[in-house]
Amino acid sequence: MIHGSCSDYRAAATIDMEHDRADIDRKVRCPTLAFFGANGTMARNFDIPAEWRKRCANVTAESLAGGHFFIDQFPQDTARVLARFVAGIAF
């Protein structure tokens, strides 16, 4: 897990930037769930749904109380939100 997390951060500072430049004018078309902790640092500093809508055409925004680890704090609520989102996707 630690190796995977470090690789993800490394990619964000390297190859991810190249990939972003290659398709910056395109939007992700599939349904996208922007799911975040309403009391977290990111939510305090950014309009998270608006940021995702810059890159995704079909965004559903949901939040739960809590910060970075809201999923661990509210596992049942998290499962409910995820199940509702997935149930609404037409496959």
ABEGO torsion letter per residue (X at the ends): XAAAAAAAAAAAABAAAAAAAAAAABBBABBBBBBBBAABAAAAABBAAAAAAAABABBBBBBBBEBAAAAAABAAAAAAAAAAAAAABBX
